[in-house]
Amino acid sequence: MSSLFEEIATPPSSDIPIRRVTITVNGEPRTADIEPRLLLADLLRQGLKLTGTHKGCDTTNCGACTVLFDGRPIKSCTMLAVQADGHSVKTVEGLASASELHPIQEGFKEKHGLQCGFCTPGMMLAATALLEKNLNPTEDEVRWALSGNLCRCTGYQNIVKAVLWAAEKMRAESN
């Protein structure tokens, strides 16, 4: 059995079984033969070349690996890729359309919500999950939604402003 992701799959002669998974990633069904021990973050980064999903700690502490799993933010560095079989995953690459940025991406740009950018994809996806449920969050609700994501550069002030800016834009667009 050959793997779509040869650089991360076990050679066919290995005693480790290979499992076929189908995951809808950023709206597109993707099928791959993978090792059952492969982490979702590694499948996204190495197998699918979606390098916006960052790996910072491998312990779920930093949130850099946050993706949306069936619309909910999860830490992909501790989830097995086989657990995503039959589910939907959205990465930061799936936020923007071909012609325009998602409002949360615009907000980070407009309100200077990033510094080094390492935490930015996870922050954006956590914020997106919040705004999909609540287009009128308070500052405290934004801070709570982002509390599982660490930024070592900014102090969070501009990140919160960026999310509130995006919420305002999304409210205006929905009216």
NULO-337133 format. One line per 10 residues: for each residue x negated, y negated, z of N, C-alpha, C. Coordinates in steps of 0.2 Angstrom, whole numbers, plus 5000, padded with zeros to 4 digits. Each point is the difference from the previous one (the first is absolute). Layout:
<nodes>
X/Y/Z/X/Y/Z/X/Y/Z ~ ...
</nodes>
This chain:
<nodes>
4996/5006/5000/5004/4994/5000/4996/4994/5000 ~ 5000/4995/4995/4996/4994/5000/5004/4995/5003 ~ 4996/4995/5003/5003/4995/5004/4999/4993/4996 ~ 5006/4996/5000/4999/4993/4997/4995/4996/5003 ~ 4999/5002/5007/4995/4996/5004/4994/5004/5001 ~ 4996/5001/4995/4994/5005/5001/4995/4998/5005 ~ 4999/4993/5001/4995/4998/5004/5002/5001/5008 ~ 5006/5001/5001/5002/5001/5007/5004/5007/5001 ~ 5000/5004/4995/5003/5006/5001/4995/5006/5001 ~ 5002/5005/5003/4995/5006/5001/5000/5004/4994
4994/5002/4998/4999/5004/4994/5004/5006/5000 ~ 5002/5003/4995/5005/5006/4999/4997/5006/5004 ~ 4994/5001/5001/4997/5005/5004/5001/5000/5007 ~ 5002/4994/5003/5000/4999/5007/5006/5005/5003 ~ 4999/5001/5006/5005/5004/5004/5006/4995/5002 ~ 4999/4993/4999/5005/4996/5002/5006/5000/4995 ~ 5006/5001/5002/5005/5000/4995/5001/4993/4997 ~ 5003/5000/4994/5002/4993/4997/5007/5000/5000 ~ 5003/4994/5001/5007/4999/5000/5002/4994/4995 ~ 5005/5002/4996/5003/4995/4995/5004/4995/5004
4999/4994/4999/5005/4995/5003/5002/4995/4994 ~ 5006/4997/5001/5003/4995/4996/5002/4994/5004 ~ 4997/4995/4999/5001/4994/5004/5002/4994/4996 ~ 5005/4996/5001/5001/4994/4996/4996/4995/5003 ~ 4995/4997/4996/4996/4995/5003/5001/4994/4996 ~ 5002/4995/5003/5001/4993/4997/5005/5001/4994 ~ 5005/5004/5001/5006/5001/4995/4998/5006/4995 ~ 4994/5002/5000/4999/5005/4995/4998/5007/5003 ~ 5004/5005/4998/4999/5007/5002/4993/5002/4998 ~ 4996/5003/5005/4993/5002/4999/5000/5008/5003
4997/5004/4996/4999/5007/5002/4993/5002/5001 ~ 4998/5003/5005/4993/5002/5001/4999/5006/5004 ~ 4995/5004/4998/4998/5006/5004/4995/4998/5005 ~ 5001/5001/5006/4995/4997/5005/5000/5005/5006 ~ 4994/4999/5004/4999/5004/5006/5006/4998/5005 ~ 5002/5004/5004/5005/4998/5005/4997/4995/5005 ~ 4994/5000/5001/4997/4996/5005/4998/4993/4998 ~ 5002/4998/4994/4998/4994/4997/5005/4994/5003 ~ 4997/4995/5002/5004/4995/5003/5003/4995/4994 ~ 5006/4998/5002/5003/4995/4995/4996/4995/4998
4996/4996/5004/4996/4995/4999/4995/5002/4995 ~ 4997/5006/5000/4995/5002/4996/5003/5002/4993 ~ 5006/5003/5000/5003/5001/4993/5001/4993/4997 ~ 5003/4995/5003/5001/4994/4997/4994/4997/4998 ~ 4995/4999/5004/4993/4997/4998/4996/5004/4995 ~ 4999/5006/5001/4995/5004/4996/5004/5003/4994 ~ 5006/5003/5002/5003/5004/4994/5004/4995/4996 ~ 5003/4995/5002/5004/4996/4996/4997/4993/4998 ~ 4994/4999/5003/4996/4994/4999/5004/4994/5002 ~ 5004/5000/5005/5004/4995/5003/4996/4997/5006
4995/4997/4999/4995/4998/5005/5002/4994/5005 ~ 5006/4998/4999/5003/4995/5004/5001/5002/5007 ~ 5002/5007/5000/5001/5003/5007/4993/5001/5003 ~ 4998/4997/5005/4994/5000/5003/5000/5005/5006 ~ 4994/5002/5001/4999/5005/5006/4995/4996/5005 ~ 5002/4998/5006/4996/4997/5004/4998/5003/5006 ~ 5004/5005/5003/4999/5003/5007/5001/5007/5000 ~ 5004/5003/4995/5002/5007/5000/5004/5002/5007 ~ 5003/4995/5004/5003/5002/5006/5007/4997/5001 ~ 5002/4996/4995/5006/4996/5000/5000/4994/5004
4994/4998/5002/5000/4994/5004/5000/4993/4996 ~ 4997/5000/4994/4999/4994/4997/5005/4998/4995 ~ 5003/5005/4997/5006/4999/4995/4998/4998/4993 ~ 4993/5000/4999/4998/4998/4993/5003/5005/4995 ~ 5001/5006/5002/5003/5005/4995/5008/5001/5000 ~ 5003/4994/5002/5007/5000/5000/5003/5000/4993 ~ 5005/5005/4999/5004/5000/4994/5007/5001/5002 ~ 5004/4999/4995/5007/5001/5002/5002/5007/4997 ~ 5003/5004/5005/5002/5007/4999/5007/5000/5000 ~ 5004/5001/4995/5007/5000/5000/5002/4993/5003
4996/4995/4998/5002/4993/5003/4998/4999/5007 ~ 4997/5004/5003/4998/4999/5007/4992/4999/5000 ~ 4997/4996/5004/4993/4999/5000/4997/5006/5004 ~ 4995/5003/4998/4997/5006/5003/4992/4999/4999 ~ 4996/5003/5004/4993/5000/5000/4998/5006/4996 ~ 4998/4999/4994/4998/5006/4995/4994/5003/5002 ~ 4996/4998/5004/4993/5003/5002/5001/5006/5005 ~ 5006/5001/5002/5001/5006/5005/5006/5004/4997 ~ 5003/4998/4994/5005/5004/4998/4997/5005/4994 ~ 5002/5006/5000/4998/5004/4995/5004/4999/4993
4996/5001/4995/5004/4998/4993/5005/5005/4999 ~ 5000/5006/5002/5005/5005/4999/5006/4998/5004 ~ 5000/4996/5005/5006/4998/5004/5004/4995/4995 ~ 4996/4997/4995/5004/4995/4996/5003/5003/4994 ~ 4999/5007/4999/5003/5003/4995/5008/4999/5000 ~ 5002/4998/4994/5007/4998/4999/5003/4994/5003 ~ 4995/4996/5002/5002/4993/5003/4997/4994/4995 ~ 5001/4994/5003/4998/4994/4996/4995/4997/5004 ~ 4995/4997/4997/4995/4996/5003/4998/4994/4996 ~ 5000/4994/5004/4999/4994/4996/4993/4998/5003
4995/4998/4996/4994/4997/5002/5000/4992/4998 ~ 4995/4997/5002/5000/4993/4998/5000/4999/4993 ~ 4997/5004/4996/5000/5000/4993/5007/5000/4997 ~ 5005/5002/5004/5007/5001/4998/5004/4994/5001 ~ 4997/4995/5004/5004/4994/5002/5002/4995/4994 ~ 4995/4999/4996/5000/4995/4995/5003/5003/4993 ~ 5003/4996/4996/5002/5002/4994/4994/4998/4995 ~ 5001/5002/4994/4995/4999/4995/4999/4992/4999 ~ 5005/4996/5001/5000/4993/4999/5000/4996/5006 ~ 5002/5002/5006/5000/4996/5005/4998/5003/5007
4998/4996/5005/4998/5003/5006/5007/5001/5004 ~ 5000/5005/5005/5005/5000/5005/5000/4994/5004 ~ 5006/4998/5003/4999/4994/5005/4996/5001/5005 ~ 4999/5006/5003/4995/5001/5006/4993/4999/4997 ~ 4998/5002/4994/4994/4998/4997/4999/4993/4999 ~ 5005/4996/4998/5000/4993/4999/4999/4997/5006 ~ 5003/5002/5006/5000/4997/5006/4993/5000/5003 ~ 4997/5006/4999/4993/5001/5003/4995/4995/4996 ~ 5002/4999/4994/4996/4995/4996/5001/4993/5002 ~ 5006/4998/5000/5002/4993/5002/4999/4998/5007
5000/5005/5005/4999/4998/5007/4993/5002/5002 ~ 4996/5002/4996/4993/5003/5002/5000/5005/5005 ~ 5004/5005/4999/5001/5006/5004/4995/5005/5000 ~ 4994/4999/4997/4995/5005/4999/4993/4997/5001 ~ 4996/5004/5002/4993/4997/5000/4996/5005/4996 ~ 4997/5006/5003/4996/5004/4997/5005/5005/4995 ~ 5006/5001/5002/5005/5003/4996/5000/5008/5002 ~ 4996/5002/5004/5001/5007/5002/5006/5002/5003 ~ 5003/4997/5004/5006/5001/5003/5006/4998/4996 ~ 4999/4996/4995/5006/4997/4996/5005/5005/4997
4998/5005/4997/5005/5005/4997/5004/5003/5005 ~ 4998/5002/5006/5004/5003/5005/5004/4995/5003 ~ 4998/4994/5001/5004/4994/5003/5006/4999/4995 ~ 4998/4999/4994/5005/4999/4995/5006/5005/5000 ~ 4998/5007/5000/5005/5005/5000/5004/5000/5006 ~ 4997/4999/5006/5004/5000/5006/5005/4994/5000 ~ 4997/4994/4997/5005/4994/5000/5005/5002/4995 ~ 4999/5003/4994/5005/5002/4995/5005/5004/5003 ~ 4999/5005/5004/5004/5004/5004/5005/4996/5004 ~ 4997/4995/5004/5004/4996/5004/5005/4996/4996
4997/4997/4995/5005/4995/4996/5005/5004/4996 ~ 4999/5006/4998/5005/5004/4997/5006/5001/5005 ~ 4999/5000/5006/5005/5001/5005/5003/4993/5003 ~ 4995/4995/5000/5002/4994/5004/4997/4994/4996 ~ 5004/4997/4996/4997/4994/4996/5000/4994/5004 ~ 5002/5000/5007/5000/4994/5004/4996/5002/5007 ~ 4994/5002/4999/4997/5002/5007/4997/4994/5003 ~ 5000/5001/5007/4997/4995/5004/4993/5001/5000 ~ 4996/4995/5003/4993/5001/5000/4998/5006/5004 ~ 5004/5001/5006/4998/5006/5004/5002/5007/4997
5005/5000/4995/5002/5006/4997/4994/5001/4995 ~ 4997/4995/4996/4995/5001/4996/4994/5003/5003 ~ 4998/4997/5006/4994/5002/5004/5001/5008/5002 ~ 5006/5001/5002/5002/5007/5002/4999/5005/4994 ~ 5003/4998/4994/4999/5004/4994/4993/5001/4998 ~ 4996/4996/5002/4993/5000/4998/4995/5003/5005 ~ 5003/5001/5006/4996/5002/5006/4996/5006/4999 ~ 5001/5005/4995/4997/5006/4999/4994/4999/4995 ~ 4999/4993/4998/4995/4999/4995/4995/4995/5003 ~ 4993/5001/5000/4995/4996/5003/4997/4996/4994
4999/4994/5002/4996/4995/4996/4994/4998/5004 ~ 4994/5001/4998/4994/4997/5004/4998/4993/4998 ~ 5003/4997/4995/4998/4994/4998/5004/4994/5001 ~ 5007/5001/5000/5004/4994/5000/5003/4997/5006 ~ 5001/5004/5005/5004/4998/5006/5008/5000/4999 ~ 5002/5002/4994/5007/5002/4998/5004/4994/4999 ~ 4998/4994/5001/5005/4994/4999/5002/4999/4993 ~ 4995/5001/4996/5002/4999/4993/5004/5006/4997 ~ 4998/5006/5002/5004/5006/4998/5007/4999/5002 ~ 5002/4998/5006/5007/4999/5002/5003/4995/4996
4996/4994/4998/5003/4995/4996/5001/5002/4993 ~ 4996/5005/4998/5001/5003/4993/5006/5004/5000 ~ 5002/5004/5005/5006/5004/5000/5006/4996/5000 ~ 5000/4995/5004/5005/4995/5001/5002/4996/4994 ~ 4994/4998/4996/5001/4997/4994/5003/5005/4995 ~ 4998/5006/5000/5003/5005/4995/5007/5001/5001 ~ 5002/5001/5007/5007/5001/5002/5004/4994/4997 ~ 4998/4994/5001/5003/4994/4998/5001/5000/4992 ~ 4995/5002/4996/5001/5001/4993/5005/5005/4998 ~ 4999/5006/5003/5005/5005/4999/5007/4999/5001
5001/4996/5006/5007/4998/5001/5003/4995/4995 ~ 4995/4995/4998/5002/4996/4994/5002/5004/4994 ~ 4996/5005/4998/5001/5004/4994/5006/5004/5000 ~ 5002/5002/5006/5006/5004/5001/5007/4996/5000 ~ 4999/4994/5001/5006/4996/4999/5002/4998/4994
</nodes>
